[in-house]
């Protein structure tokens, strides 16, 4: 009997020799701090949705490289990652906030 390498389709599909970390480093190389924060927001939004494994690996690599960047503020990255607070999400300005009926002077 021949000694054959057996693998499932999933293993073959997931096998990938690409250097995601290197690609991500090259991507953020020319960006300034503000652009990196914006890119971090985009990456976190995209990771919330379901994507292919390849795309998820790309996004995770970019996220990791940005988090490892020493010149960025860690607190700001955490704020971006967590999103808005519960009070900020629920609070709204406009018709529902405050007085709903107009106070009119009685004649």
N, CA, C and O atoms as CSV, one atom per row, in Angstrom:
chain,resi,resn,atom,element,x,y,z
A,1,UNK,N,N,0.830,-1.180,0.000
A,1,UNK,CA,C,0.000,0.000,0.000
A,1,UNK,C,C,0.879,1.250,0.000
A,1,UNK,O,O,1.930,1.304,0.638
A,2,UNK,N,N,0.418,2.222,-0.722
A,2,UNK,CA,C,1.122,3.488,-0.762
A,2,UNK,C,C,0.804,4.309,0.476
A,2,UNK,O,O,-0.315,4.300,0.988
A,3,UNK,N,N,1.809,5.007,0.932
A,3,UNK,CA,C,1.610,5.884,2.077
A,3,UNK,C,C,1.151,7.250,1.563
A,3,UNK,O,O,1.955,8.048,1.080
A,4,UNK,N,N,-0.133,7.499,1.673
A,4,UNK,CA,C,-0.688,8.740,1.157
A,4,UNK,C,C,-0.944,9.730,2.290
A,4,UNK,O,O,-1.285,9.354,3.411
A,5,UNK,N,N,-0.769,10.987,1.962
A,5,UNK,CA,C,-1.055,12.028,2.939
A,5,UNK,C,C,-2.545,12.295,2.909
A,5,UNK,O,O,-3.093,12.651,1.866
A,6,UNK,N,N,-3.193,12.130,4.021
A,6,UNK,CA,C,-4.633,12.348,4.073
A,6,UNK,C,C,-4.915,13.666,4.779
A,6,UNK,O,O,-4.302,13.988,5.796
A,7,UNK,N,N,-5.814,14.389,4.245
A,7,UNK,CA,C,-6.232,15.635,4.873
A,7,UNK,C,C,-7.646,15.952,4.424
A,7,UNK,O,O,-8.087,15.523,3.358
A,8,UNK,N,N,-8.332,16.692,5.232
A,8,UNK,CA,C,-9.698,17.071,4.888
A,8,UNK,C,C,-9.666,18.326,4.018
A,8,UNK,O,O,-8.638,18.995,3.912
A,9,UNK,N,N,-10.768,18.623,3.418
A,9,UNK,CA,C,-10.843,19.823,2.583
A,9,UNK,C,C,-10.596,21.079,3.407
A,9,UNK,O,O,-9.957,22.024,2.945
A,10,UNK,N,N,-11.106,21.076,4.617
A,10,UNK,CA,C,-10.949,22.242,5.489
A,10,UNK,C,C,-9.477,22.497,5.778
A,10,UNK,O,O,-9.035,23.645,5.725
A,11,UNK,N,N,-8.708,21.457,6.082
A,11,UNK,CA,C,-7.288,21.637,6.355
A,11,UNK,C,C,-6.568,22.178,5.125
A,11,UNK,O,O,-5.693,23.035,5.246
A,12,UNK,N,N,-6.918,21.696,3.972
A,12,UNK,CA,C,-6.276,22.146,2.741
A,12,UNK,C,C,-6.634,23.607,2.461
A,12,UNK,O,O,-5.799,24.379,1.990
A,13,UNK,N,N,-7.868,23.973,2.752
A,13,UNK,CA,C,-8.308,25.333,2.502
A,13,UNK,C,C,-7.650,26.308,3.478
A,13,UNK,O,O,-7.324,27.434,3.101
A,14,UNK,N,N,-7.452,25.884,4.729
A,14,UNK,CA,C,-6.904,26.760,5.757
A,14,UNK,C,C,-5.388,26.877,5.696
A,14,UNK,O,O,-4.820,27.807,6.269
A,15,UNK,N,N,-4.735,25.966,5.023
A,15,UNK,CA,C,-3.279,26.005,4.942
A,15,UNK,C,C,-2.871,27.193,4.089
A,15,UNK,O,O,-3.392,27.401,2.993
A,16,UNK,N,N,-1.944,27.954,4.604
A,16,UNK,CA,C,-1.649,29.226,3.977
A,16,UNK,C,C,-0.245,29.649,4.402
A,16,UNK,O,O,0.049,29.688,5.597
A,17,UNK,N,N,0.609,29.959,3.463
A,17,UNK,CA,C,1.978,30.331,3.785
A,17,UNK,C,C,2.202,31.840,3.786
A,17,UNK,O,O,3.344,32.297,3.834
A,18,UNK,N,N,1.157,32.592,3.735
A,18,UNK,CA,C,1.284,34.042,3.654
A,18,UNK,C,C,1.750,34.630,4.980
A,18,UNK,O,O,1.381,34.140,6.046
A,19,UNK,N,N,2.552,35.668,4.912
A,19,UNK,CA,C,3.046,36.354,6.102
A,19,UNK,C,C,2.106,37.520,6.414
A,19,UNK,O,O,2.317,38.639,5.947
A,20,UNK,N,N,1.075,37.249,7.202
A,20,UNK,CA,C,0.075,38.258,7.511
A,20,UNK,C,C,0.666,39.393,8.337
A,20,UNK,O,O,0.348,40.563,8.121
A,21,UNK,N,N,1.525,39.037,9.281
A,21,UNK,CA,C,2.142,40.042,10.149
A,21,UNK,C,C,3.002,41.017,9.337
A,21,UNK,O,O,2.952,42.227,9.557
A,22,UNK,N,N,3.778,40.492,8.413
A,22,UNK,CA,C,4.621,41.330,7.561
A,22,UNK,C,C,3.802,42.227,6.645
A,22,UNK,O,O,4.142,43.391,6.432
A,23,UNK,N,N,2.718,41.673,6.106
A,23,UNK,CA,C,1.831,42.467,5.251
A,23,UNK,C,C,1.183,43.607,6.042
A,23,UNK,O,O,1.050,44.726,5.548
A,24,UNK,N,N,0.784,43.298,7.277
A,24,UNK,CA,C,0.145,44.311,8.118
A,24,UNK,C,C,1.149,45.413,8.478
A,24,UNK,O,O,0.795,46.593,8.487
A,25,UNK,N,N,2.378,45.039,8.770
A,25,UNK,CA,C,3.414,46.033,9.082
A,25,UNK,C,C,3.660,46.953,7.888
A,25,UNK,O,O,3.819,48.163,8.046
A,26,UNK,N,N,3.689,46.365,6.695
A,26,UNK,CA,C,3.888,47.155,5.478
A,26,UNK,C,C,2.710,48.094,5.235
A,26,UNK,O,O,2.882,49.191,4.705
A,27,UNK,N,N,1.498,47.651,5.632
A,27,UNK,CA,C,0.301,48.447,5.434
A,27,UNK,C,C,0.319,49.721,6.283
A,27,UNK,O,O,-0.028,50.798,5.798
A,28,UNK,N,N,0.723,49.595,7.547
A,28,UNK,CA,C,0.668,50.758,8.439
A,28,UNK,C,C,1.957,51.580,8.429
A,28,UNK,O,O,2.066,52.568,9.155
A,29,UNK,N,N,2.911,51.189,7.632
A,29,UNK,CA,C,4.223,51.853,7.622
A,29,UNK,C,C,4.131,53.358,7.390
A,29,UNK,O,O,4.774,54.114,8.119
A,30,UNK,N,N,3.378,53.815,6.431
A,30,UNK,CA,C,3.326,55.230,6.092
A,30,UNK,C,C,2.216,56.011,6.763
A,30,UNK,O,O,2.010,57.180,6.437
A,31,UNK,N,N,1.485,55.396,7.702
A,31,UNK,CA,C,0.340,56.064,8.320
A,31,UNK,C,C,0.759,56.880,9.533
A,31,UNK,O,O,1.682,56.504,10.256
A,32,UNK,N,N,0.072,58.004,9.754
A,32,UNK,CA,C,0.314,58.751,10.983
A,32,UNK,C,C,-0.640,58.236,12.072
A,32,UNK,O,O,-1.432,57.329,11.817
A,33,UNK,N,N,-0.569,58.803,13.275
A,33,UNK,CA,C,-1.341,58.289,14.408
A,33,UNK,C,C,-2.846,58.325,14.170
A,33,UNK,O,O,-3.549,57.356,14.456
A,34,UNK,N,N,-3.329,59.430,13.654
A,34,UNK,CA,C,-4.779,59.576,13.445
A,34,UNK,C,C,-5.287,58.539,12.454
A,34,UNK,O,O,-6.354,57.960,12.655
A,35,UNK,N,N,-4.538,58.302,11.398
A,35,UNK,CA,C,-4.934,57.295,10.406
A,35,UNK,C,C,-4.907,55.893,11.015
A,35,UNK,O,O,-5.735,55.049,10.673
A,36,UNK,N,N,-3.949,55.646,11.922
A,36,UNK,CA,C,-3.898,54.333,12.577
A,36,UNK,C,C,-5.107,54.121,13.478
A,36,UNK,O,O,-5.664,53.024,13.520
A,37,UNK,N,N,-5.520,55.167,14.204
A,37,UNK,CA,C,-6.718,55.054,15.037
A,37,UNK,C,C,-7.949,54.781,14.168
A,37,UNK,O,O,-8.791,53.957,14.525
A,38,UNK,N,N,-8.053,55.464,13.041
A,38,UNK,CA,C,-9.181,55.246,12.130
A,38,UNK,C,C,-9.173,53.826,11.570
A,38,UNK,O,O,-10.218,53.183,11.468
A,39,UNK,N,N,-7.984,53.346,11.207
A,39,UNK,CA,C,-7.859,51.983,10.690
A,39,UNK,C,C,-8.231,50.971,11.767
A,39,UNK,O,O,-8.861,49.955,11.472
A,40,UNK,N,N,-7.842,51.241,13.018
A,40,UNK,CA,C,-8.170,50.354,14.136
A,40,UNK,C,C,-9.685,50.283,14.330
A,40,UNK,O,O,-10.228,49.211,14.599
A,41,UNK,N,N,-10.365,51.425,14.192
A,41,UNK,CA,C,-11.825,51.429,14.292
A,41,UNK,C,C,-12.451,50.582,13.188
A,41,UNK,O,O,-13.365,49.798,13.445
A,42,UNK,N,N,-11.964,50.738,11.973
A,42,UNK,CA,C,-12.486,49.982,10.833
A,42,UNK,C,C,-12.271,48.487,11.040
A,42,UNK,O,O,-13.169,47.683,10.787
A,43,UNK,N,N,-11.070,48.115,11.503
A,43,UNK,CA,C,-10.750,46.701,11.722
A,43,UNK,C,C,-11.677,46.110,12.773
A,43,UNK,O,O,-12.176,44.999,12.595
A,44,UNK,N,N,-11.917,46.830,13.864
A,44,UNK,CA,C,-12.804,46.317,14.912
A,44,UNK,C,C,-14.237,46.175,14.423
A,44,UNK,O,O,-14.930,45.228,14.796
A,45,UNK,N,N,-14.687,47.110,13.589
A,45,UNK,CA,C,-16.037,46.998,13.022
A,45,UNK,C,C,-16.145,45.777,12.118
A,45,UNK,O,O,-17.128,45.038,12.188
A,46,UNK,N,N,-15.151,45.561,11.277
A,46,UNK,CA,C,-15.176,44.438,10.338
A,46,UNK,C,C,-15.071,43.096,11.053
A,46,UNK,O,O,-15.653,42.108,10.604
A,47,UNK,N,N,-14.329,43.051,12.173
A,47,UNK,CA,C,-14.197,41.799,12.916
A,47,UNK,C,C,-15.507,41.397,13.600
A,47,UNK,O,O,-15.708,40.226,13.920
A,48,UNK,N,N,-16.384,42.359,13.821
A,48,UNK,CA,C,-17.669,42.054,14.453
A,48,UNK,C,C,-18.571,41.235,13.531
A,48,UNK,O,O,-19.434,40.490,13.996
A,49,UNK,N,N,-18.365,41.380,12.224
A,49,UNK,CA,C,-19.161,40.628,11.257
A,49,UNK,C,C,-18.474,39.310,10.924
A,49,UNK,O,O,-17.264,39.171,11.102
A,50,UNK,N,N,-19.238,38.357,10.447
A,50,UNK,CA,C,-18.681,37.092,10.023
A,50,UNK,C,C,-17.941,37.250,8.696
A,50,UNK,O,O,-18.468,37.838,7.751
A,51,UNK,N,N,-16.728,36.726,8.633
A,51,UNK,CA,C,-15.943,36.816,7.409
A,51,UNK,C,C,-15.268,35.478,7.133
A,51,UNK,O,O,-15.386,34.540,7.922
A,52,UNK,N,N,-14.574,35.396,6.028
A,52,UNK,CA,C,-13.827,34.180,5.721
A,52,UNK,C,C,-12.601,34.097,6.626
A,52,UNK,O,O,-12.188,35.097,7.212
A,53,UNK,N,N,-12.031,32.923,6.737
A,53,UNK,CA,C,-10.871,32.741,7.609
A,53,UNK,C,C,-9.684,33.579,7.148
A,53,UNK,O,O,-8.962,34.153,7.963
A,54,UNK,N,N,-9.494,33.643,5.854
A,54,UNK,CA,C,-8.386,34.414,5.305
A,54,UNK,C,C,-8.530,35.894,5.667
A,54,UNK,O,O,-7.575,36.533,6.109
A,55,UNK,N,N,-9.720,36.419,5.476
A,55,UNK,CA,C,-9.986,37.827,5.785
A,55,UNK,C,C,-9.831,38.091,7.282
A,55,UNK,O,O,-9.305,39.130,7.683
A,56,UNK,N,N,-10.287,37.151,8.101
A,56,UNK,CA,C,-10.170,37.311,9.550
A,56,UNK,C,C,-8.705,37.316,9.990
A,56,UNK,O,O,-8.325,38.081,10.876
A,57,UNK,N,N,-7.891,36.472,9.377
A,57,UNK,CA,C,-6.458,36.460,9.687
A,57,UNK,C,C,-5.814,37.786,9.317
A,57,UNK,O,O,-4.971,38.296,10.055
A,58,UNK,N,N,-6.206,38.346,8.184
A,58,UNK,CA,C,-5.678,39.645,7.767
A,58,UNK,C,C,-6.054,40.730,8.771
A,58,UNK,O,O,-5.211,41.524,9.188
A,59,UNK,N,N,-7.334,40.753,9.155
A,59,UNK,CA,C,-7.804,41.769,10.094
A,59,UNK,C,C,-7.150,41.634,11.461
A,59,UNK,O,O,-6.771,42.633,12.073
A,60,UNK,N,N,-7.015,40.392,11.944
A,60,UNK,CA,C,-6.375,40.168,13.244
A,60,UNK,C,C,-4.904,40.580,13.220
A,60,UNK,O,O,-4.388,41.102,14.208
A,61,UNK,N,N,-4.234,40.350,12.105
A,61,UNK,CA,C,-2.830,40.750,11.984
A,61,UNK,C,C,-2.696,42.267,12.031
A,61,UNK,O,O,-1.803,42.788,12.700
A,62,UNK,N,N,-3.568,42.980,11.333
A,62,UNK,CA,C,-3.532,44.443,11.354
A,62,UNK,C,C,-3.829,44.954,12.760
A,62,UNK,O,O,-3.174,45.879,13.240
A,63,UNK,N,N,-4.808,44.356,13.412
A,63,UNK,CA,C,-5.164,44.757,14.774
A,63,UNK,C,C,-3.988,44.566,15.723
A,63,UNK,O,O,-3.693,45.442,16.535
A,64,UNK,N,N,-3.324,43.433,15.623
A,64,UNK,CA,C,-2.188,43.125,16.494
A,64,UNK,C,C,-1.028,44.090,16.265
A,64,UNK,O,O,-0.407,44.555,17.221
A,65,UNK,N,N,-0.737,44.390,15.004
A,65,UNK,CA,C,0.369,45.301,14.681
A,65,UNK,C,C,0.079,46.699,15.215
A,65,UNK,O,O,0.977,47.359,15.737
A,66,UNK,N,N,-1.164,47.155,15.090
A,66,UNK,CA,C,-1.522,48.478,15.594
A,66,UNK,C,C,-1.438,48.501,17.126
A,66,UNK,O,O,-0.953,49.474,17.704
A,67,UNK,N,N,-1.908,47.436,17.782
A,67,UNK,CA,C,-1.838,47.376,19.246
A,67,UNK,C,C,-0.394,47.351,19.735
A,67,UNK,O,O,-0.103,47.884,20.806
A,68,UNK,N,N,0.509,46.747,18.979
A,68,UNK,CA,C,1.912,46.667,19.376
A,68,UNK,C,C,2.691,47.949,19.110
A,68,UNK,O,O,3.823,48.103,19.569
A,69,UNK,N,N,2.080,48.863,18.370
A,69,UNK,CA,C,2.747,50.135,18.057
A,69,UNK,C,C,2.923,50.937,19.344
A,69,UNK,O,O,1.946,51.202,20.044
A,70,UNK,N,N,4.149,51.322,19.661
A,70,UNK,CA,C,4.445,51.982,20.930
A,70,UNK,C,C,4.016,53.446,20.964
A,70,UNK,O,O,3.784,53.986,22.045
A,71,UNK,N,N,3.906,54.090,19.828
A,71,UNK,CA,C,3.591,55.516,19.806
A,71,UNK,C,C,2.107,55.814,20.010
A,71,UNK,O,O,1.728,56.975,20.160
A,72,UNK,N,N,1.262,54.783,20.017
A,72,UNK,CA,C,-0.186,54.994,20.156
A,72,UNK,C,C,-0.616,54.918,21.619
A,72,UNK,O,O,0.008,54.237,22.433
A,73,UNK,N,N,-1.686,55.626,21.930
A,73,UNK,CA,C,-2.228,55.666,23.286
A,73,UNK,C,C,-3.051,54.396,23.551
A,73,UNK,O,O,-4.017,54.107,22.845
A,74,UNK,N,N,-2.650,53.657,24.572
A,74,UNK,CA,C,-3.304,52.383,24.898
A,74,UNK,C,C,-4.745,52.615,25.344
A,74,UNK,O,O,-5.638,51.849,24.983
A,75,UNK,N,N,-4.974,53.672,26.129
A,75,UNK,CA,C,-6.321,53.960,26.610
A,75,UNK,C,C,-7.276,54.263,25.463
A,75,UNK,O,O,-8.434,53.845,25.483
A,76,UNK,N,N,-6.789,54.986,24.472
A,76,UNK,CA,C,-7.638,55.315,23.319
A,76,UNK,C,C,-7.983,54.068,22.523
A,76,UNK,O,O,-9.105,53.927,22.037
A,77,UNK,N,N,-7.015,53.159,22.387
A,77,UNK,CA,C,-7.285,51.894,21.686
A,77,UNK,C,C,-8.325,51.069,22.440
A,77,UNK,O,O,-9.197,50.452,21.828
A,78,UNK,N,N,-8.230,51.058,23.771
A,78,UNK,CA,C,-9.214,50.323,24.569
A,78,UNK,C,C,-10.602,50.929,24.409
A,78,UNK,O,O,-11.593,50.204,24.318
A,79,UNK,N,N,-10.674,52.254,24.374
A,79,UNK,CA,C,-11.951,52.941,24.197
A,79,UNK,C,C,-12.563,52.597,22.846
A,79,UNK,O,O,-13.772,52.390,22.738
A,80,UNK,N,N,-11.722,52.539,21.818
A,80,UNK,CA,C,-12.207,52.176,20.485
A,80,UNK,C,C,-12.700,50.729,20.493
A,80,UNK,O,O,-13.737,50.422,19.906
A,81,UNK,N,N,-11.961,49.849,21.153
A,81,UNK,CA,C,-12.303,48.429,21.184
A,81,UNK,C,C,-13.617,48.196,21.920
A,81,UNK,O,O,-14.450,47.412,21.466
A,82,UNK,N,N,-13.811,48.877,23.064
A,82,UNK,CA,C,-15.007,48.674,23.872
A,82,UNK,C,C,-16.235,49.340,23.288
A,82,UNK,O,O,-17.350,48.850,23.470
A,83,UNK,N,N,-16.051,50.447,22.591
A,83,UNK,CA,C,-17.196,51.164,22.044
A,83,UNK,C,C,-17.729,52.166,23.041
A,83,UNK,O,O,-17.092,52.450,24.056
A,84,UNK,N,N,-18.886,52.695,22.751
A,84,UNK,CA,C,-19.491,53.694,23.617
A,84,UNK,C,C,-20.053,53.048,24.874
A,84,UNK,O,O,-20.411,51.871,24.864
A,85,UNK,N,N,-20.129,53.813,25.957
A,85,UNK,CA,C,-20.662,53.298,27.215
A,85,UNK,C,C,-22.167,53.084,27.100
A,85,UNK,O,O,-22.799,53.547,26.150
A,86,UNK,N,N,-22.728,52.387,28.064
A,86,UNK,CA,C,-24.157,52.094,28.056
A,86,UNK,C,C,-24.983,53.380,28.116
A,86,UNK,O,O,-25.978,53.522,27.406
A,87,UNK,N,N,-24.560,54.311,28.968
A,87,UNK,CA,C,-25.303,55.570,29.096
A,87,UNK,C,C,-25.266,56.364,27.785
A,87,UNK,O,O,-26.266,56.957,27.381
A,88,UNK,N,N,-24.117,56.367,27.136
A,88,UNK,CA,C,-23.989,57.119,25.886
A,88,UNK,C,C,-24.826,56.487,24.779
A,88,UNK,O,O,-25.364,57.188,23.923
A,89,UNK,N,N,-24.934,55.160,24.799
A,89,UNK,CA,C,-25.738,54.479,23.782
A,89,UNK,C,C,-27.224,54.761,23.960
A,89,UNK,O,O,-27.941,54.987,22.985
A,90,UNK,N,N,-27.688,54.748,25.220
A,90,UNK,CA,C,-29.108,54.903,25.502
A,90,UNK,C,C,-29.561,56.354,25.447
A,90,UNK,O,O,-30.697,56.644,25.072
A,91,UNK,N,N,-28.670,57.261,25.824
A,91,UNK,CA,C,-29.027,58.678,25.866
A,91,UNK,C,C,-29.252,59.234,24.482
A,91,UNK,O,O,-28.543,58.888,23.537
A,92,UNK,N,N,-30.230,60.086,24.367
A,92,UNK,CA,C,-30.475,60.725,23.070
A,92,UNK,C,C,-30.910,62.156,23.301
A,92,UNK,O,O,-31.561,62.467,24.298
A,93,UNK,N,N,-30.555,63.001,22.399
A,93,UNK,CA,C,-30.981,64.386,22.452
A,93,UNK,C,C,-32.105,64.551,21.452
A,93,UNK,O,O,-32.099,63.937,20.385
A,94,UNK,N,N,-33.032,65.351,21.791
A,94,UNK,CA,C,-34.132,65.561,20.874
A,94,UNK,C,C,-35.462,65.520,21.586
A,94,UNK,O,O,-35.588,65.989,22.717
A,95,UNK,N,N,-36.439,64.966,20.934
A,95,UNK,CA,C,-37.801,64.994,21.444
A,95,UNK,C,C,-37.962,64.216,22.747
A,95,UNK,O,O,-38.690,64.655,23.637
A,96,UNK,N,N,-37.309,63.093,22.872
A,96,UNK,CA,C,-37.525,62.231,24.035
A,96,UNK,C,C,-36.835,62.747,25.289
A,96,UNK,O,O,-37.271,62.446,26.400
A,97,UNK,N,N,-35.790,63.500,25.131
A,97,UNK,CA,C,-35.035,63.972,26.281
A,97,UNK,C,C,-35.680,65.227,26.863
A,97,UNK,O,O,-36.047,66.140,26.125
A,98,UNK,N,N,-35.815,65.269,28.181
A,98,UNK,CA,C,-36.318,66.469,28.842
A,98,UNK,C,C,-37.819,66.625,28.739
A,98,UNK,O,O,-38.560,65.646,28.648
A,99,UNK,N,N,-38.245,67.840,28.755
A,99,UNK,CA,C,-39.667,68.147,28.742
A,99,UNK,C,C,-40.243,67.907,27.355
A,99,UNK,O,O,-39.709,68.387,26.355
A,100,UNK,N,N,-41.338,67.157,27.308
A,100,UNK,CA,C,-41.939,66.840,26.017
A,100,UNK,C,C,-43.067,67.802,25.657
A,100,UNK,O,O,-43.389,67.987,24.483
A,101,UNK,N,N,-43.658,68.408,26.672
A,101,UNK,CA,C,-44.726,69.364,26.373
A,101,UNK,C,C,-44.199,70.780,26.562
A,101,UNK,O,O,-43.378,71.036,27.442
A,102,UNK,N,N,-44.667,71.671,25.750
A,102,UNK,CA,C,-44.233,73.047,25.813
A,102,UNK,C,C,-44.988,73.750,26.929
A,102,UNK,O,O,-46.211,73.649,27.028
A,103,UNK,N,N,-44.242,74.469,27.773
A,103,UNK,CA,C,-44.888,75.220,28.858
A,103,UNK,C,C,-45.452,76.518,28.297
A,103,UNK,O,O,-44.713,77.360,27.786
A,104,UNK,N,N,-46.758,76.669,28.396
A,104,UNK,CA,C,-47.393,77.875,27.882
A,104,UNK,C,C,-47.956,78.690,29.063
A,104,UNK,O,O,-48.456,78.145,30.047
A,105,UNK,N,N,-47.854,79.970,28.920
A,105,UNK,CA,C,-48.343,80.870,29.953
A,105,UNK,C,C,-49.877,80.874,29.938
A,105,UNK,O,O,-50.493,81.012,28.881
A,106,UNK,N,N,-50.478,80.723,31.109
A,106,UNK,CA,C,-51.938,80.733,31.172
A,106,UNK,C,C,-52.448,82.165,31.133
A,106,UNK,O,O,-51.898,83.059,31.777
A,107,UNK,N,N,-53.496,82.357,30.375
A,107,UNK,CA,C,-54.026,83.708,30.194
A,107,UNK,C,C,-55.144,83.982,31.152
A,107,UNK,O,O,-55.711,85.074,31.142
